[in-house]
């Protein structure tokens, strides 16, 4: 079951291509004994950005979709709440 949280935004780093996003969820039930987190990975094939030549000149690239976007689930992370 996917619970929607409040998106808190994110940031990325051009050199590594790593992007981080976060969400905040409501309080857990006080009777809960474990928290199950199912990581979801969304892979966009939209390209946008700039091209930089050997002199450091930037040229804006036009946005384009090169393949179909993909999404997949990773293994659950189970956190025991004692």
N, C-alpha and C positions, 0 to 999 in steps of 0.2 A: 504494500500500500504506500503510495507516495503522498506525503504530507507537504503541502505548499507552505513555504516560509516567506518571510519578508526579505526581498532581495536587498542586500546591503551594498551592492556595487562590486567593483573589482578593478584590477589593474593588470598590466602586462609589461613585458620587457622585450623589445624588438630583437635584440641580439640572440636571446635564447628561445624566443617563441613561446615562453611560458606565460600563461594567463591564470590569474587567481580570482575566484569569485566567492562570495560568502552569502549565507542566508541566516536569518535569526528565526527561531521557532519559539512557540509559547512554552510555558512551564510543563514539566513532566508530571504525570500522575504520581502522587506521593506514594502510592502502593506499587509502583513499577519496580521490577527487580532487574531489568536489563533494558538497554537501549540498543536498537538495531539500526545501523546506518548502511544504506545501500548506495554506494557511489555510482553516479550516473555520468557518463562521459559523452559530450556532444562534440562532434567533429564537423566543422563547417568547411566547405570547400570554396567558399567565396574568397576571392582574392581582391585585395585593395591595398594600396600603400604607395610607396615611391620606389623608383629605381635610382640608384646612385652610381654615376660613372666614375672613372679613375681620377677625375679632377675634383670630385666631391659635389658635382652638380646634381640636384634632385629633379626628377621628372615624375609628376603625379601619374599613377597608373589608374586606368579606368576599372571600376568594379566589374567583376565577371564571375559567373558560376561555372566551375570547371568539371565538377562531378556532382552526384547526389550527396547531400548531407547525410551523416550517419550518427547514430546514437547507440550506445550499448551500456550494459550494467556490469559493474565489477562485483566481486564476491562481497557478501555482507560483512560488515565489521560489527562484532557483538561486544558491547561494553557492559560488564556486570555492575549493577548498582547495589552495593551492600549497605 
